[in-house]
């Protein structure tokens, strides 16, 4: 009776390079996002359903990243994760495709 087992190996380490085709993803989500911006105008991010939050999350990260780069002298040592946790509940969607402060937080900043 000869039996053997076949070894299965998985590499769970992150790749050396991770490529993202932004043009492909942008065109794929462009129509959906324009509908999303229009329908959820002035809805706070924390009140969006999880499916919609997942769709806008990459755009929020890009916006925060741009903001951090433009203000790098003032934000030294503050990571995107900190900005995200500090600001996520203070923004709502705008139908013109950007994030705006909710009315309740306008006086805080």
N, CA, C and O atoms as CSV, one atom per row, in Angstrom:
chain,resi,resn,atom,element,x,y,z
A,1,UNK,N,N,0.840,-1.160,0.000
A,1,UNK,CA,C,0.000,0.000,0.000
A,1,UNK,C,C,0.898,1.241,0.000
A,1,UNK,O,O,1.525,1.558,1.011
A,2,UNK,N,N,0.956,1.923,-1.110
A,2,UNK,CA,C,1.733,3.147,-1.237
A,2,UNK,C,C,0.800,4.355,-1.226
A,2,UNK,O,O,-0.036,4.511,-2.116
A,3,UNK,N,N,0.944,5.177,-0.249
A,3,UNK,CA,C,0.153,6.419,-0.241
A,3,UNK,C,C,1.107,7.590,-0.063
A,3,UNK,O,O,2.130,7.482,0.612
A,4,UNK,N,N,0.767,8.661,-0.655
A,4,UNK,CA,C,1.591,9.867,-0.516
A,4,UNK,C,C,0.681,11.088,-0.456
A,4,UNK,O,O,-0.459,11.070,-0.919
A,5,UNK,N,N,1.210,12.115,0.113
A,5,UNK,CA,C,0.450,13.363,0.171
A,5,UNK,C,C,1.149,14.397,-0.689
A,5,UNK,O,O,2.377,14.446,-0.756
A,6,UNK,N,N,0.374,15.193,-1.322
A,6,UNK,CA,C,0.916,16.252,-2.173
A,6,UNK,C,C,1.031,17.515,-1.341
A,6,UNK,O,O,0.085,17.920,-0.667
A,7,UNK,N,N,2.200,18.131,-1.397
A,7,UNK,CA,C,2.403,19.363,-0.640
A,7,UNK,C,C,1.799,20.544,-1.377
A,7,UNK,O,O,1.987,20.697,-2.584
A,8,UNK,N,N,1.083,21.367,-0.655
A,8,UNK,CA,C,0.537,22.607,-1.205
A,8,UNK,C,C,1.194,23.750,-0.453
A,8,UNK,O,O,1.171,23.795,0.777
A,9,UNK,N,N,1.771,24.659,-1.191
A,9,UNK,CA,C,2.452,25.776,-0.556
A,9,UNK,C,C,1.790,27.087,-0.978
A,9,UNK,O,O,1.515,27.303,-2.158
A,10,UNK,N,N,1.545,27.934,-0.025
A,10,UNK,CA,C,0.999,29.258,-0.281
A,10,UNK,C,C,1.992,30.304,0.205
A,10,UNK,O,O,2.579,30.178,1.280
A,11,UNK,N,N,2.163,31.313,-0.588
A,11,UNK,CA,C,3.004,32.435,-0.180
A,11,UNK,C,C,2.090,33.569,0.261
A,11,UNK,O,O,1.443,34.209,-0.567
A,12,UNK,N,N,2.038,33.813,1.543
A,12,UNK,CA,C,1.152,34.847,2.080
A,12,UNK,C,C,1.869,36.166,2.329
A,12,UNK,O,O,1.288,37.103,2.877
A,13,UNK,N,N,3.136,36.235,1.925
A,13,UNK,CA,C,3.883,37.478,2.097
A,13,UNK,C,C,3.455,38.492,1.033
A,13,UNK,O,O,3.081,38.098,-0.071
A,14,UNK,N,N,3.502,39.776,1.344
A,14,UNK,CA,C,3.121,40.771,0.331
A,14,UNK,C,C,4.134,40.771,-0.812
A,14,UNK,O,O,5.314,40.493,-0.601
A,15,UNK,N,N,3.667,41.084,-2.026
A,15,UNK,CA,C,4.581,41.100,-3.173
A,15,UNK,C,C,5.551,42.276,-3.085
A,15,UNK,O,O,5.291,43.267,-2.402
A,16,UNK,N,N,6.677,42.144,-3.792
A,16,UNK,CA,C,7.658,43.234,-3.832
A,16,UNK,C,C,7.074,44.475,-4.487
A,16,UNK,O,O,7.328,45.596,-4.047
A,17,UNK,N,N,6.293,44.271,-5.538
A,17,UNK,CA,C,5.655,45.390,-6.234
A,17,UNK,C,C,4.175,45.103,-6.361
A,17,UNK,O,O,3.777,43.985,-6.688
A,18,UNK,N,N,3.373,46.096,-6.107
A,18,UNK,CA,C,1.923,45.957,-6.208
A,18,UNK,C,C,1.430,46.998,-7.197
A,18,UNK,O,O,1.462,48.195,-6.913
A,19,UNK,N,N,0.975,46.544,-8.358
A,19,UNK,CA,C,0.587,47.455,-9.423
A,19,UNK,C,C,-0.916,47.688,-9.399
A,19,UNK,O,O,-1.689,46.750,-9.203
A,20,UNK,N,N,-1.325,48.910,-9.593
A,20,UNK,CA,C,-2.744,49.247,-9.670
A,20,UNK,C,C,-2.972,50.090,-10.910
A,20,UNK,O,O,-2.344,51.136,-11.077
A,21,UNK,N,N,-3.858,49.647,-11.772
A,21,UNK,CA,C,-4.195,50.389,-12.979
A,21,UNK,C,C,-5.330,51.356,-12.644
A,21,UNK,O,O,-6.506,51.014,-12.762
A,22,UNK,N,N,-4.961,52.572,-12.223
A,22,UNK,CA,C,-5.970,53.551,-11.800
A,22,UNK,C,C,-6.925,53.921,-12.930
A,22,UNK,O,O,-8.100,54.193,-12.682
A,23,UNK,N,N,-6.434,53.936,-14.167
A,23,UNK,CA,C,-7.314,54.257,-15.291
A,23,UNK,C,C,-8.429,53.234,-15.429
A,23,UNK,O,O,-9.577,53.592,-15.690
A,24,UNK,N,N,-8.096,51.968,-15.255
A,24,UNK,CA,C,-9.105,50.919,-15.340
A,24,UNK,C,C,-10.135,51.074,-14.220
A,24,UNK,O,O,-11.340,51.066,-14.473
A,25,UNK,N,N,-9.658,51.215,-12.992
A,25,UNK,CA,C,-10.581,51.316,-11.860
A,25,UNK,C,C,-11.419,52.590,-11.930
A,25,UNK,O,O,-12.604,52.575,-11.597
A,26,UNK,N,N,-10.810,53.685,-12.361
A,26,UNK,CA,C,-11.556,54.940,-12.463
A,26,UNK,C,C,-12.686,54.824,-13.472
A,26,UNK,O,O,-13.805,55.266,-13.214
A,27,UNK,N,N,-12.390,54.229,-14.623
A,27,UNK,CA,C,-13.439,54.104,-15.634
A,27,UNK,C,C,-14.519,53.129,-15.180
A,27,UNK,O,O,-15.696,53.299,-15.497
A,28,UNK,N,N,-14.108,52.110,-14.438
A,28,UNK,CA,C,-15.066,51.117,-13.965
A,28,UNK,C,C,-16.061,51.727,-12.975
A,28,UNK,O,O,-17.258,51.444,-13.032
A,29,UNK,N,N,-15.556,52.562,-12.073
A,29,UNK,CA,C,-16.412,53.124,-11.029
A,29,UNK,C,C,-16.959,54.510,-11.352
A,29,UNK,O,O,-17.765,55.042,-10.589
A,30,UNK,N,N,-16.543,55.098,-12.455
A,30,UNK,CA,C,-16.912,56.479,-12.745
A,30,UNK,C,C,-18.417,56.693,-12.741
A,30,UNK,O,O,-18.916,57.618,-12.099
A,31,UNK,N,N,-19.138,55.839,-13.456
A,31,UNK,CA,C,-20.586,56.013,-13.532
A,31,UNK,C,C,-21.240,55.761,-12.174
A,31,UNK,O,O,-22.104,56.524,-11.742
A,32,UNK,N,N,-20.824,54.688,-11.507
A,32,UNK,CA,C,-21.406,54.375,-10.196
A,32,UNK,C,C,-21.144,55.490,-9.199
A,32,UNK,O,O,-22.026,55.841,-8.415
A,33,UNK,N,N,-19.940,56.051,-9.220
A,33,UNK,CA,C,-19.608,57.088,-8.254
A,33,UNK,C,C,-20.357,58.374,-8.530
A,33,UNK,O,O,-20.743,59.070,-7.592
A,34,UNK,N,N,-20.572,58.708,-9.787
A,34,UNK,CA,C,-21.328,59.935,-10.065
A,34,UNK,C,C,-22.761,59.801,-9.554
A,34,UNK,O,O,-23.341,60.774,-9.072
A,35,UNK,N,N,-23.332,58.602,-9.657
A,35,UNK,CA,C,-24.676,58.363,-9.100
A,35,UNK,C,C,-24.621,58.448,-7.582
A,35,UNK,O,O,-25.504,59.029,-6.951
A,36,UNK,N,N,-23.576,57.862,-7.000
A,36,UNK,CA,C,-23.407,57.879,-5.548
A,36,UNK,C,C,-23.283,59.303,-5.016
A,36,UNK,O,O,-23.944,59.660,-4.040
A,37,UNK,N,N,-22.432,60.129,-5.658
A,37,UNK,CA,C,-22.259,61.509,-5.214
A,37,UNK,C,C,-23.597,62.245,-5.245
A,37,UNK,O,O,-23.921,62.999,-4.326
A,38,UNK,N,N,-24.366,62.023,-6.302
A,38,UNK,CA,C,-25.639,62.737,-6.484
A,38,UNK,C,C,-26.667,62.300,-5.444
A,38,UNK,O,O,-27.309,63.140,-4.813
A,39,UNK,N,N,-26.826,60.989,-5.263
A,39,UNK,CA,C,-27.862,60.473,-4.367
A,39,UNK,C,C,-27.553,60.699,-2.898
A,39,UNK,O,O,-28.467,60.895,-2.098
A,40,UNK,N,N,-26.277,60.674,-2.532
A,40,UNK,CA,C,-25.919,60.772,-1.119
A,40,UNK,C,C,-25.312,62.127,-0.777
A,40,UNK,O,O,-24.505,62.242,0.145
A,41,UNK,N,N,-25.706,63.149,-1.526
A,41,UNK,CA,C,-25.229,64.512,-1.269
A,41,UNK,C,C,-25.547,64.915,0.169
A,41,UNK,O,O,-26.690,64.807,0.615
A,42,UNK,N,N,-24.533,65.378,0.886
A,42,UNK,CA,C,-24.638,65.849,2.277
A,42,UNK,C,C,-24.886,64.737,3.301
A,42,UNK,O,O,-25.224,65.028,4.449
A,43,UNK,N,N,-24.727,63.490,2.912
A,43,UNK,CA,C,-24.860,62.400,3.879
A,43,UNK,C,C,-23.507,62.210,4.557
A,43,UNK,O,O,-22.501,62.018,3.873
A,44,UNK,N,N,-23.461,62.260,5.888
A,44,UNK,CA,C,-22.184,62.038,6.585
A,44,UNK,C,C,-21.621,60.657,6.266
A,44,UNK,O,O,-22.368,59.688,6.130
A,45,UNK,N,N,-20.302,60.577,6.148
A,45,UNK,CA,C,-19.661,59.316,5.790
A,45,UNK,C,C,-20.013,58.204,6.764
A,45,UNK,O,O,-20.186,57.054,6.358
A,46,UNK,N,N,-20.119,58.536,8.049
A,46,UNK,CA,C,-20.398,57.502,9.053
A,46,UNK,C,C,-21.820,56.954,8.940
A,46,UNK,O,O,-22.126,55.912,9.520
A,47,UNK,N,N,-22.703,57.652,8.192
A,47,UNK,CA,C,-24.081,57.182,8.028
A,47,UNK,C,C,-24.304,56.454,6.709
A,47,UNK,O,O,-25.416,56.005,6.431
A,48,UNK,N,N,-23.264,56.332,5.898
A,48,UNK,CA,C,-23.398,55.596,4.641
A,48,UNK,C,C,-23.460,54.100,4.926
A,48,UNK,O,O,-22.818,53.618,5.859
A,49,UNK,N,N,-24.227,53.366,4.130
A,49,UNK,CA,C,-24.202,51.899,4.274
A,49,UNK,C,C,-22.792,51.372,3.990
A,49,UNK,O,O,-22.054,51.980,3.214
A,50,UNK,N,N,-22.413,50.255,4.606
A,50,UNK,CA,C,-21.045,49.723,4.436
A,50,UNK,C,C,-20.635,49.533,2.978
A,50,UNK,O,O,-19.481,49.788,2.635
A,51,UNK,N,N,-21.542,49.095,2.118
A,51,UNK,CA,C,-21.190,48.889,0.706
A,51,UNK,C,C,-20.757,50.196,0.055
A,51,UNK,O,O,-19.803,50.219,-0.722
A,52,UNK,N,N,-21.454,51.280,0.370
A,52,UNK,CA,C,-21.105,52.572,-0.213
A,52,UNK,C,C,-19.826,53.118,0.399
A,52,UNK,O,O,-19.008,53.719,-0.298
A,53,UNK,N,N,-19.651,52.914,1.690
A,53,UNK,CA,C,-18.401,53.336,2.337
A,53,UNK,C,C,-17.207,52.668,1.690
A,53,UNK,O,O,-16.169,53.296,1.480
A,54,UNK,N,N,-17.357,51.388,1.373
A,54,UNK,CA,C,-16.267,50.660,0.725
A,54,UNK,C,C,-15.931,51.250,-0.631
A,54,UNK,O,O,-14.767,51.258,-1.033
A,55,UNK,N,N,-16.937,51.745,-1.341
A,55,UNK,CA,C,-16.695,52.310,-2.670
A,55,UNK,C,C,-15.972,53.650,-2.608
A,55,UNK,O,O,-15.110,53.933,-3.439
A,56,UNK,N,N,-16.321,54.472,-1.624
A,56,UNK,CA,C,-15.708,55.809,-1.575
A,56,UNK,C,C,-14.412,55.828,-0.780
A,56,UNK,O,O,-13.666,56.805,-0.838
A,57,UNK,N,N,-14.134,54.759,-0.039
A,57,UNK,CA,C,-12.955,54.728,0.820
A,57,UNK,C,C,-11.651,55.012,0.069
A,57,UNK,O,O,-10.845,55.805,0.555
A,58,UNK,N,N,-11.411,54.395,-1.102
A,58,UNK,CA,C,-10.153,54.708,-1.812
A,58,UNK,C,C,-10.042,56.185,-2.192
A,58,UNK,O,O,-8.949,56.751,-2.166
A,59,UNK,N,N,-11.159,56.808,-2.540
A,59,UNK,CA,C,-11.130,58.212,-2.917
A,59,UNK,C,C,-10.859,59.108,-1.712
A,59,UNK,O,O,-10.177,60.127,-1.821
A,60,UNK,N,N,-11.402,58.712,-0.561
A,60,UNK,CA,C,-11.113,59.445,0.663
A,60,UNK,C,C,-9.633,59.343,1.009
A,60,UNK,O,O,-9.018,60.334,1.403
A,61,UNK,N,N,-9.057,58.151,0.863
A,61,UNK,CA,C,-7.625,57.987,1.129
A,61,UNK,C,C,-6.781,58.839,0.185
A,61,UNK,O,O,-5.800,59.451,0.607
A,62,UNK,N,N,-7.164,58.880,-1.094
A,62,UNK,CA,C,-6.434,59.721,-2.045
A,62,UNK,C,C,-6.546,61.194,-1.675
A,62,UNK,O,O,-5.562,61.929,-1.746
A,63,UNK,N,N,-7.747,61.630,-1.280
A,63,UNK,CA,C,-7.940,63.028,-0.893
A,63,UNK,C,C,-7.110,63.360,0.347
A,63,UNK,O,O,-6.478,64.414,0.406
A,64,UNK,N,N,-7.110,62.470,1.331
A,64,UNK,CA,C,-6.318,62.694,2.543
A,64,UNK,C,C,-4.829,62.708,2.226
A,64,UNK,O,O,-4.077,63.508,2.782
A,65,UNK,N,N,-4.410,61.826,1.336
A,65,UNK,CA,C,-3.013,61.769,0.948
A,65,UNK,C,C,-2.579,63.059,0.270
A,65,UNK,O,O,-1.513,63.596,0.567
A,66,UNK,N,N,-3.412,63.555,-0.646
A,66,UNK,CA,C,-3.109,64.832,-1.310
A,66,UNK,C,C,-3.024,65.964,-0.298
A,66,UNK,O,O,-2.122,66.799,-0.357
A,67,UNK,N,N,-3.981,65.983,0.638
A,67,UNK,CA,C,-3.995,67.026,1.663
A,67,UNK,C,C,-2.719,66.961,2.510
A,67,UNK,O,O,-2.107,67.983,2.821
A,68,UNK,N,N,-2.337,65.733,2.875
A,68,UNK,CA,C,-1.135,65.562,3.696
A,68,UNK,C,C,0.117,66.013,2.952
A,68,UNK,O,O,0.994,66.642,3.544
A,69,UNK,N,N,0.211,65.700,1.669
A,69,UNK,CA,C,1.368,66.116,0.862
A,69,UNK,C,C,1.416,67.640,0.738
A,69,UNK,O,O,2.483,68.242,0.858
A,70,UNK,N,N,0.265,68.256,0.499
A,70,UNK,CA,C,0.224,69.716,0.352
A,70,UNK,C,C,0.556,70.439,1.654
A,70,UNK,O,O,1.029,71.575,1.639
A,71,UNK,N,N,0.306,69.775,2.779
A,71,UNK,CA,C,0.537,70.383,4.088
A,71,UNK,C,C,1.588,69.620,4.882
A,71,UNK,O,O,1.493,69.499,6.104
A,72,UNK,N,N,2.593,69.105,4.174
A,72,UNK,CA,C,3.562,68.230,4.835
A,72,UNK,C,C,4.312,68.911,5.967
A,72,UNK,O,O,4.675,68.249,6.940
A,73,UNK,N,N,4.555,70.203,5.874
A,73,UNK,CA,C,5.269,70.894,6.962
A,73,UNK,C,C,4.442,70.961,8.238
A,73,UNK,O,O,4.988,70.891,9.339
A,74,UNK,N,N,3.132,71.097,8.096
A,74,UNK,CA,C,2.260,71.182,9.271
A,74,UNK,C,C,1.873,69.819,9.825
A,74,UNK,O,O,1.463,69.708,10.980
A,75,UNK,N,N,2.003,68.777,9.000
A,75,UNK,CA,C,1.521,67.457,9.403
A,75,UNK,C,C,2.638,66.442,9.584
A,75,UNK,O,O,2.414,65.239,9.449
A,76,UNK,N,N,3.832,66.918,9.889
A,76,UNK,CA,C,4.963,66.008,10.105
A,76,UNK,C,C,4.647,65.083,11.283
A,76,UNK,O,O,4.272,65.537,12.364
A,77,UNK,N,N,4.803,63.797,11.053
A,77,UNK,CA,C,4.566,62.819,12.116
A,77,UNK,C,C,3.127,62.364,12.255
A,77,UNK,O,O,2.834,61.500,13.081
A,78,UNK,N,N,2.229,62.922,11.473
A,78,UNK,CA,C,0.822,62.503,11.523
A,78,UNK,C,C,0.552,61.645,10.299
A,78,UNK,O,O,0.659,62.119,9.168
A,79,UNK,N,N,0.207,60.397,10.521
A,79,UNK,CA,C,-0.027,59.466,9.420
A,79,UNK,C,C,-1.438,59.550,8.874
A,79,UNK,O,O,-2.328,60.138,9.488
A,80,UNK,N,N,-1.626,58.948,7.703
A,80,UNK,CA,C,-2.963,58.913,7.100
A,80,UNK,C,C,-3.952,58.189,7.996
A,80,UNK,O,O,-5.124,58.562,8.056
A,81,UNK,N,N,-3.491,57.154,8.694
A,81,UNK,CA,C,-4.385,56.424,9.584
A,81,UNK,C,C,-4.924,57.328,10.689
A,81,UNK,O,O,-6.088,57.225,11.075
A,82,UNK,N,N,-4.066,58.213,11.193
A,82,UNK,CA,C,-4.525,59.151,12.229
A,82,UNK,C,C,-5.504,60.167,11.661
A,82,UNK,O,O,-6.528,60.459,12.278
A,83,UNK,N,N,-5.191,60.708,10.479
A,83,UNK,CA,C,-6.120,61.662,9.859
A,83,UNK,C,C,-7.462,61.003,9.593
A,83,UNK,O,O,-8.516,61.599,9.815
A,84,UNK,N,N,-7.409,59.774,9.118
A,84,UNK,CA,C,-8.644,59.056,8.828
A,84,UNK,C,C,-9.483,58.862,10.084
A,84,UNK,O,O,-10.691,59.101,10.066
A,85,UNK,N,N,-8.860,58.434,11.160
A,85,UNK,CA,C,-9.626,58.211,12.386
A,85,UNK,C,C,-10.105,59.522,13.010
A,85,UNK,O,O,-11.162,59.559,13.640
A,86,UNK,N,N,-9.333,60.597,12.837
A,86,UNK,CA,C,-9.746,61.885,13.387
A,86,UNK,C,C,-10.850,62.554,12.571
A,86,UNK,O,O,-11.713,63.230,13.132
A,87,UNK,N,N,-10.826,62.372,11.269
A,87,UNK,CA,C,-11.688,63.161,10.383
A,87,UNK,C,C,-12.834,62.404,9.733
A,87,UNK,O,O,-13.729,63.032,9.169
A,88,UNK,N,N,-12.839,61.079,9.791
A,88,UNK,CA,C,-13.844,60.314,9.058
A,88,UNK,C,C,-15.266,60.750,9.400
A,88,UNK,O,O,-16.096,60.927,8.508
A,89,UNK,N,N,-15.545,60.923,10.682
A,89,UNK,CA,C,-16.912,61.256,11.081
A,89,UNK,C,C,-17.246,62.735,10.921
A,89,UNK,O,O,-18.351,63.153,11.266
A,90,UNK,N,N,-16.316,63.533,10.407
A,90,UNK,CA,C,-16.552,64.962,10.254
A,90,UNK,C,C,-16.888,65.356,8.816
A,90,UNK,O,O,-17.202,66.517,8.556
A,91,UNK,N,N,-16.828,64.411,7.886
A,91,UNK,CA,C,-17.066,64.714,6.475
A,91,UNK,C,C,-18.323,64.058,5.946
A,91,UNK,O,O,-18.762,63.019,6.440
A,92,UNK,N,N,-18.892,64.689,4.929
A,92,UNK,CA,C,-20.019,64.120,4.201
A,92,UNK,C,C,-19.697,64.182,2.720
A,92,UNK,O,O,-18.766,64.870,2.302
A,93,UNK,N,N,-20.477,63.459,1.933
A,93,UNK,CA,C,-20.292,63.486,0.486
A,93,UNK,C,C,-20.891,64.758,-0.087
A,93,UNK,O,O,-21.872,65.288,0.435
A,94,UNK,N,N,-20.298,65.237,-1.157
A,94,UNK,CA,C,-20.808,66.394,-1.876
A,94,UNK,C,C,-21.106,65.948,-3.293
A,94,UNK,O,O,-20.336,65.183,-3.875
A,95,UNK,N,N,-22.221,66.416,-3.864
A,95,UNK,CA,C,-22.619,65.942,-5.193
A,95,UNK,C,C,-21.653,66.369,-6.292
A,95,UNK,O,O,-21.743,65.867,-7.412
A,96,UNK,N,N,-20.735,67.279,-6.000
A,96,UNK,CA,C,-19.741,67.671,-6.991
A,96,UNK,C,C,-18.498,66.792,-6.937
A,96,UNK,O,O,-17.517,67.056,-7.633
A,97,UNK,N,N,-18.537,65.748,-6.113
A,97,UNK,CA,C,-17.459,64.773,-6.100
A,97,UNK,C,C,-16.344,65.058,-5.130
A,97,UNK,O,O,-15.207,64.655,-5.375
A,98,UNK,N,N,-16.625,65.739,-4.035
A,98,UNK,CA,C,-15.593,65.931,-3.028
A,98,UNK,C,C,-16.206,65.766,-1.649
A,98,UNK,O,O,-17.419,65.605,-1.517
A,99,UNK,N,N,-15.370,65.806,-0.626
A,99,UNK,CA,C,-15.814,65.633,0.752
A,99,UNK,C,C,-15.905,67.017,1.389
A,99,UNK,O,O,-15.021,67.853,1.201
A,100,UNK,N,N,-16.970,67.252,2.140
A,100,UNK,CA,C,-17.138,68.541,2.799
A,100,UNK,C,C,-17.421,68.321,4.275
A,100,UNK,O,O,-17.937,67.279,4.679
A,101,UNK,N,N,-17.073,69.322,5.069
A,101,UNK,CA,C,-17.359,69.232,6.501
A,101,UNK,C,C,-18.861,69.190,6.719
A,101,UNK,O,O,-19.615,69.906,6.061
A,102,UNK,N,N,-19.292,68.342,7.652
A,102,UNK,CA,C,-20.709,68.323,7.993
A,102,UNK,C,C,-21.024,69.594,8.768
A,102,UNK,O,O,-20.135,70.209,9.357
A,103,UNK,N,N,-22.268,69.976,8.766
A,103,UNK,CA,C,-22.687,71.220,9.420
A,103,UNK,C,C,-22.338,71.268,10.894
A,103,UNK,O,O,-22.001,72.329,11.420
A,104,UNK,N,N,-22.416,70.134,11.562
A,104,UNK,CA,C,-22.172,70.116,13.011
A,104,UNK,C,C,-20.715,70.346,13.364
A,104,UNK,O,O,-20.415,70.672,14.512
A,105,UNK,N,N,-19.792,70.187,12.412
A,105,UNK,CA,C,-18.369,70.348,12.739
A,105,UNK,C,C,-17.769,71.605,12.138
A,105,UNK,O,O,-16.575,71.846,12.312
A,106,UNK,N,N,-18.534,72.400,11.452
A,106,UNK,CA,C,-17.970,73.586,10.797
A,106,UNK,C,C,-17.347,74.549,11.780
A,106,UNK,O,O,-16.363,75.208,11.444
A,107,UNK,N,N,-17.882,74.655,12.980
A,107,UNK,CA,C,-17.326,75.590,13.953
A,107,UNK,C,C,-16.120,75.058,14.702
A,107,UNK,O,O,-15.430,75.825,15.374
A,108,UNK,N,N,-15.847,73.760,14.605
A,108,UNK,CA,C,-14.764,73.161,15.375
A,108,UNK,C,C,-13.406,73.539,14.816
A,108,UNK,O,O,-12.486,73.830,15.580
A,109,UNK,N,N,-13.261,73.540,13.501
A,109,UNK,CA,C,-11.946,73.782,12.892
A,109,UNK,C,C,-11.676,75.244,12.789
A,109,UNK,O,O,-10.618,75.644,12.303
